[in-house]
Amino acid sequence: MVLNMSPLDVAVNGAQDTLGQVQSPGFQADVFEITYIPPTHVIDMKGSIDGGIFVHPAGTGHVLTDADIGKTVEFIIRYDIPTDYGGCANGVVQNFLCTNLVFTNTGGTPLSLTNVTSEWLTRNRYRVTWKIADGDEQFGSINVIVAGGVGRKDDTNIKNTDFELVGVFSIDTKNPTVGSVAPSAATIRSGVPASGVFTLTVAYSEPMDMTSTPLLSFPNQSLGALLSPTGGSWIDSTHYAQNFAVGTVAGTVTAMQAKAALVFPAVDVMVAGARDANGNLQSAGVVAGVFAVNFAGAAAAAAIPTLSTWGLLLLGTLLMGLTAISQSARPRAKRLRRARARAPSGAGRPLSRSQPSKNPSSRCSA
């Protein structure tokens, strides 16, 4: 604001002389002039990328995200009165020492802003640029103090003071992470879960884009066809539930196969592919030991051989035949034992060649 009062008139009255007489009122026109020009003042700080995407103000402007890494963001600081270029000769800024910026609620210059450059475009416009980097940080509303010390063009001795701008822009280059994965059953085994549906619920570190879809896998254990994904859905902006159909141990299983049954005391789960509300891809991570698998009992039961109805009939017939043969052989064996017991000693035994005959007719005469 420029205050200009010219000319000014002066009226004088109320004085008394030494004898107590009151003066006659006096008046004189156009005595002097007053012109007051205040220090220069910051109007605003507006930024953009790609020459037209506005990043100001925080809350409605474009948020700087991972998608902007490598681009240049440009801010223009506007002053209401022509300046002395902030003390920089001919408006050339060296090492960003003339008009300084202080970020008041980010712990210093954000890591996502690098390679700063700056220059005076005119006596009312100051430009600052940064190259956007992956600072892995998130600030919803950034406040900036534009340092004072900028003088007027017509009077460089009149300097302005620090001025804070609130909610200038936002940064979100932080990748969301998985906080936890909760199973609907601690151990998958025969009959558990009873519904045949197993659910893993993923908890994220920040609100997510609910149109994106996380991908769950088991990188360190070979579950085969035990778990088949059947679909998932967002419970809310930070929780995603993935359902799996649970397979069963079925068919003929040998003893060797039973030893190799599905038994995993701790199954690791990898989650990847989802994006946060600002489009940043999540950090893929593995959560260790989320649940267990134990189908040893089912495999052992499946290893017991079974017979069909015809097989059972055949086995029964065979057993009956063996029983009949055994029973018919018992009387014959008993008769043989009795006959041997009644025969005289030596009866029924063959003669050996060395034993002489007792029949005299069989001997040769002398």
C-alpha positions as CSV (number, residue, x, y, z in Angstrom):
1,M,0.0,0.0,0.0
2,V,1.3,3.4,-1.0
3,L,0.2,6.4,1.2
4,N,0.6,9.7,-0.5
5,M,-0.7,12.9,1.2
6,S,0.2,16.1,-0.6
7,P,0.0,19.0,0.2
8,L,-0.7,19.3,3.9
9,D,-2.2,22.5,5.6
10,V,-1.3,23.6,9.1
11,A,-3.5,25.3,11.7
12,V,-2.2,26.8,14.9
13,N,-4.2,28.0,17.9
14,G,-4.5,27.9,21.7
15,A,-1.2,29.7,22.6
16,Q,-1.1,32.6,25.0
17,D,1.3,35.5,25.3
18,T,3.2,36.4,28.5
19,L,0.3,38.5,29.7
20,G,-2.2,35.7,29.2
21,Q,-3.8,36.9,26.1
22,V,-5.0,34.0,23.8
23,Q,-3.6,34.1,20.3
24,S,-5.8,34.6,17.3
25,P,-6.2,31.3,15.3
26,G,-3.7,30.9,12.5
27,F,-3.8,28.9,9.3
28,Q,-1.4,28.2,6.5
29,A,-2.1,26.1,3.4
30,D,0.3,23.8,1.5
31,V,3.0,23.7,4.2
32,F,4.5,20.2,3.2
33,E,3.9,16.8,1.6
34,I,4.0,13.2,2.9
35,T,4.7,10.2,0.7
36,Y,5.0,6.8,2.5
37,I,5.9,3.6,0.6
38,P,5.9,0.5,2.9
39,P,8.5,-2.3,2.5
40,T,7.8,-4.8,-0.3
41,H,5.5,-7.7,0.6
42,V,5.1,-11.3,-0.6
43,I,1.8,-11.9,-2.3
44,D,2.0,-15.6,-2.9
45,M,4.1,-18.6,-4.0
46,K,2.6,-20.7,-6.8
47,G,4.1,-23.8,-8.3
48,S,3.7,-26.1,-11.3
49,I,5.2,-29.0,-13.2
50,D,5.2,-29.8,-16.9
51,G,4.5,-26.2,-17.5
52,G,0.9,-26.2,-16.5
53,I,0.0,-28.7,-13.7
54,F,-0.5,-26.6,-10.6
55,V,0.8,-28.0,-7.3
56,H,-0.7,-25.2,-5.2
57,P,-2.3,-25.0,-2.8
58,A,-2.1,-28.0,-0.6
59,G,-5.3,-30.0,-0.6
60,T,-6.4,-29.1,-4.1
61,G,-3.2,-28.8,-6.1
62,H,-1.4,-31.7,-7.7
63,V,0.6,-33.8,-5.1
64,L,4.2,-34.5,-6.0
65,T,4.5,-38.3,-6.2
66,D,6.7,-41.1,-7.5
67,A,5.2,-40.5,-10.9
68,D,6.8,-37.1,-10.9
69,I,10.4,-38.2,-10.1
70,G,12.9,-36.7,-12.5
71,K,10.6,-33.8,-13.4
72,T,11.2,-30.1,-12.5
73,V,8.8,-28.2,-10.2
74,E,8.9,-24.4,-10.6
75,F,7.6,-21.9,-8.0
76,I,7.1,-18.2,-8.6
77,I,7.2,-15.9,-5.6
78,R,5.4,-12.6,-6.3
79,Y,6.0,-9.3,-4.5
80,D,3.6,-6.3,-4.5
81,I,6.3,-3.6,-5.0
82,P,9.3,-3.6,-7.3
83,T,12.3,-4.8,-5.3
84,D,16.0,-4.2,-5.2
85,Y,16.4,-7.8,-6.5
86,G,16.9,-8.9,-2.9
87,G,20.3,-7.4,-2.8
88,C,21.5,-9.5,-5.7
89,A,23.5,-7.5,-8.3
90,N,21.5,-7.3,-11.5
91,G,19.1,-9.9,-10.2
92,V,21.6,-12.8,-10.6
93,V,21.2,-15.2,-7.7
94,Q,24.3,-17.1,-6.6
95,N,24.0,-20.2,-4.4
96,F,20.5,-19.2,-3.4
97,L,21.7,-16.7,-0.9
98,C,19.6,-13.7,-1.7
99,T,16.0,-14.7,-1.2
100,N,16.0,-17.7,1.1
101,L,13.2,-20.2,1.8
102,V,12.7,-22.0,5.1
103,F,10.5,-25.1,5.3
104,T,8.9,-24.9,8.7
105,N,7.1,-28.2,9.2
106,T,9.2,-30.7,7.2
107,G,12.4,-30.8,9.3
108,G,14.3,-28.9,6.6
109,T,14.2,-29.0,2.9
110,P,12.3,-32.1,1.8
111,L,14.5,-34.9,0.4
112,S,12.2,-35.0,-2.6
113,L,13.5,-31.6,-3.7
114,T,17.0,-31.5,-5.2
115,N,19.2,-29.4,-7.5
116,V,17.8,-26.1,-6.5
117,T,18.1,-23.1,-8.9
118,S,16.8,-19.6,-8.6
119,E,16.7,-16.2,-10.3
120,W,14.8,-12.9,-10.4
121,L,12.6,-12.8,-13.5
122,T,11.5,-9.2,-12.8
123,R,11.7,-6.9,-9.8
124,N,8.4,-8.4,-8.7
125,R,8.8,-12.1,-9.6
126,Y,11.3,-14.5,-8.2
127,R,11.6,-18.1,-9.6
128,V,12.8,-21.2,-7.7
129,T,13.1,-24.7,-9.3
130,W,13.8,-28.1,-7.9
131,K,14.3,-31.5,-9.5
132,I,11.9,-34.0,-8.0
133,A,13.6,-37.1,-6.4
134,D,12.5,-40.2,-4.6
135,G,12.6,-38.9,-1.0
136,D,10.3,-41.6,0.3
137,E,8.4,-39.1,2.4
138,Q,4.9,-37.7,2.9
139,F,3.8,-34.2,3.8
140,G,0.2,-33.3,3.4
141,S,0.6,-29.5,3.8
142,I,4.0,-27.7,3.5
143,N,4.5,-24.3,5.0
144,V,7.3,-22.0,3.7
145,I,8.9,-18.9,5.2
146,V,10.1,-16.5,2.5
147,A,13.0,-14.8,4.3
148,G,13.0,-11.0,4.7
149,G,15.7,-8.6,3.8
150,V,14.4,-7.7,0.3
151,G,14.4,-3.9,-0.2
152,R,12.5,-1.6,-2.4
153,K,13.8,-0.5,-5.7
154,D,13.5,3.2,-4.8
155,D,14.9,2.8,-1.3
156,T,17.1,-0.2,-0.7
157,N,17.3,0.7,3.0
158,I,13.7,-0.2,3.6
159,K,13.7,-4.0,3.9
160,N,10.8,-6.4,4.4
161,T,10.7,-9.0,7.1
162,D,10.2,-12.8,7.1
163,F,6.8,-13.9,5.8
164,E,5.3,-17.4,6.2
165,L,3.0,-18.9,3.6
166,V,0.8,-21.8,4.9
167,G,-0.3,-24.8,2.9
168,V,1.8,-24.1,-0.2
169,F,1.9,-27.6,-1.7
170,S,2.1,-31.4,-0.8
171,I,4.6,-34.2,-1.3
172,D,3.9,-37.9,-1.3
173,T,6.8,-40.0,-2.5
174,K,6.5,-42.5,0.2
175,N,5.7,-46.1,-0.9
176,P,3.0,-47.8,1.2
177,T,4.1,-50.9,3.1
178,V,2.4,-54.0,4.5
179,G,2.0,-53.8,8.2
180,S,0.6,-57.4,8.8
181,V,-1.1,-60.3,7.2
182,A,-3.7,-62.1,9.3
183,P,-4.9,-65.6,8.5
184,S,-8.5,-66.8,9.2
185,A,-7.0,-70.1,10.6
186,A,-3.7,-70.5,12.2
187,T,-3.2,-74.0,10.8
188,I,-4.7,-75.5,7.6
189,R,-5.4,-79.2,8.2
190,S,-7.9,-81.8,7.3
191,G,-11.3,-80.3,8.0
192,V,-9.9,-76.8,8.9
193,P,-11.2,-74.4,7.8
194,A,-14.6,-76.2,7.9
195,S,-16.0,-74.0,5.1
196,G,-13.2,-74.9,2.8
197,V,-12.4,-71.2,2.4
198,F,-9.2,-69.7,3.8
199,T,-8.8,-65.9,4.1
200,L,-5.7,-63.7,4.4
201,T,-6.3,-60.1,5.5
202,V,-3.6,-57.6,4.6
203,A,-3.2,-54.3,6.6
204,Y,-1.4,-51.4,4.9
205,S,0.5,-48.5,6.4
206,E,-1.7,-45.8,4.7
207,P,-4.9,-45.3,2.7
208,M,-4.8,-47.2,-0.6
209,D,-6.3,-46.9,-4.1
210,M,-9.2,-49.3,-3.7
211,T,-9.3,-49.8,-7.5
212,S,-5.8,-51.5,-7.4
213,T,-5.5,-55.2,-6.6
214,P,-2.8,-56.7,-4.3
215,L,-1.2,-60.0,-5.4
216,L,-0.6,-62.6,-2.7
217,S,1.9,-65.5,-3.2
218,F,3.9,-68.0,-1.2
219,P,7.5,-67.6,-2.4
220,N,9.3,-69.9,0.1
221,Q,7.0,-72.9,0.3
222,S,5.6,-75.1,-2.4
223,L,1.9,-75.5,-1.6
224,G,1.0,-76.9,-5.0
225,A,-2.8,-76.7,-5.6
226,L,-3.6,-76.6,-1.9
227,L,-4.6,-72.9,-2.0
228,S,-6.4,-71.6,-5.1
229,P,-7.3,-67.8,-5.1
230,T,-11.0,-67.2,-5.5
231,G,-11.1,-63.4,-5.3
232,G,-10.5,-60.6,-2.9
233,S,-12.0,-57.3,-1.9
234,W,-11.2,-54.1,0.1
235,I,-12.7,-54.1,3.6
236,D,-11.7,-50.4,3.9
237,S,-8.9,-48.2,2.5
238,T,-6.2,-49.9,4.5
239,H,-7.4,-53.5,4.7
240,Y,-7.6,-56.1,1.8
241,A,-9.0,-59.6,2.2
242,Q,-8.0,-62.4,-0.2
243,N,-9.9,-65.7,-0.2
244,F,-8.5,-69.1,-1.2
245,A,-10.3,-72.4,-1.8
246,V,-8.6,-75.1,0.2
247,G,-7.7,-78.3,-1.7
248,T,-7.7,-81.8,0.0
249,V,-5.4,-84.8,0.2
250,A,-7.3,-87.4,-1.9
251,G,-6.7,-90.5,-4.0
252,T,-4.4,-93.5,-3.5
253,V,-1.4,-92.5,-1.4
254,T,1.6,-94.8,-0.9
255,A,3.6,-95.0,2.3
256,M,6.4,-93.0,0.6
257,Q,4.0,-90.3,-0.5
258,A,2.6,-90.1,3.0
259,K,6.0,-89.3,4.3
260,A,6.1,-86.4,1.9
261,A,2.7,-85.0,3.0
262,L,2.1,-81.2,3.1
263,V,3.6,-80.1,6.4
264,F,4.8,-76.5,6.8
265,P,5.2,-75.1,10.3
266,A,5.5,-71.5,9.0
267,V,4.3,-70.3,5.6
268,D,5.6,-66.9,4.3
269,V,3.4,-64.6,2.3
270,M,4.5,-62.0,-0.3
271,V,2.2,-59.1,-1.1
272,A,2.7,-56.8,-4.1
273,G,1.0,-54.8,-6.8
274,A,-1.3,-52.4,-4.8
275,R,-1.0,-48.5,-5.0
276,D,-1.8,-45.9,-2.4
277,A,-4.4,-43.1,-2.8
278,N,-1.8,-40.9,-4.6
279,G,-0.8,-43.7,-7.0
280,N,2.5,-44.8,-5.4
281,L,3.3,-48.5,-5.9
282,Q,3.6,-50.4,-2.6
283,S,6.9,-51.8,-1.5
284,A,6.7,-55.5,-2.2
285,G,7.4,-57.4,1.0
286,V,7.4,-60.9,2.5
287,V,5.7,-61.4,5.9
288,A,7.3,-64.5,7.5
289,G,5.4,-67.3,9.3
290,V,1.8,-66.2,8.7
291,F,0.2,-69.6,9.0
292,A,1.0,-73.3,9.1
293,V,-0.1,-76.3,7.0
294,N,-0.3,-79.9,8.4
295,F,-1.8,-82.6,6.3
296,A,0.4,-85.4,7.8
297,G,-2.6,-87.1,9.4
298,A,-4.7,-87.0,6.3
299,A,-2.0,-88.5,4.2
300,A,-1.3,-91.3,6.6
301,A,-5.0,-92.2,6.6
302,A,-5.1,-92.1,2.9
303,A,-2.1,-94.5,2.8
304,I,-4.1,-97.3,4.3
305,P,-5.0,-99.7,1.5
306,T,-8.7,-100.3,0.8
307,L,-10.5,-103.1,-1.2
308,S,-13.5,-103.0,-3.4
309,T,-16.7,-105.1,-2.7
310,W,-15.6,-107.8,-5.1
311,G,-12.1,-107.8,-3.6
312,L,-13.6,-108.4,-0.1
313,L,-15.7,-111.3,-1.4
314,L,-12.7,-112.9,-3.0
315,L,-10.7,-112.5,0.1
316,G,-13.5,-114.0,2.2
317,T,-13.8,-117.0,-0.1
318,L,-10.1,-117.6,-0.1
319,L,-10.0,-117.5,3.7
320,M,-12.9,-120.0,4.0
321,G,-11.2,-122.4,1.6
322,L,-8.0,-122.3,3.6
323,T,-10.0,-123.0,6.8
324,A,-11.8,-126.1,5.2
325,I,-8.5,-127.5,4.0
326,S,-7.0,-127.2,7.4
327,Q,-9.9,-128.8,9.1
328,S,-10.0,-131.9,6.7
329,A,-6.3,-132.5,7.2
330,R,-6.5,-132.8,10.9
331,P,-8.3,-136.3,11.2
332,R,-5.9,-138.0,8.7
333,A,-2.9,-136.8,10.6
334,K,-4.4,-138.1,13.8
335,R,-5.0,-141.7,12.2
336,L,-1.4,-141.8,11.0
337,R,-0.1,-141.1,14.4
338,R,-2.2,-143.9,16.0
339,A,-1.1,-146.5,13.4
340,R,2.5,-145.8,14.1
341,A,2.0,-146.1,17.8
342,R,0.4,-149.7,17.4
343,A,3.1,-151.2,15.0
344,P,5.9,-153.5,16.6
345,S,9.4,-152.2,16.8
346,G,11.0,-152.3,13.4
347,A,7.8,-153.2,11.5
348,G,7.3,-151.5,8.4
349,R,10.9,-150.4,8.3
350,P,13.1,-151.4,5.2
351,L,16.1,-153.7,5.7
352,S,19.5,-152.3,5.3
353,R,22.0,-154.0,3.0
354,S,24.3,-154.8,5.9
355,Q,21.6,-156.6,7.9
356,P,21.7,-160.5,7.4
357,S,18.5,-162.3,6.6
358,K,17.1,-164.6,9.2
359,N,15.5,-167.0,6.7
360,P,17.6,-170.2,6.5
361,S,16.5,-171.0,3.0
362,S,18.2,-168.0,1.8
363,R,21.6,-169.2,2.9
364,C,24.1,-171.1,0.6
365,S,25.0,-174.7,1.7
366,A,28.6,-175.6,2.4
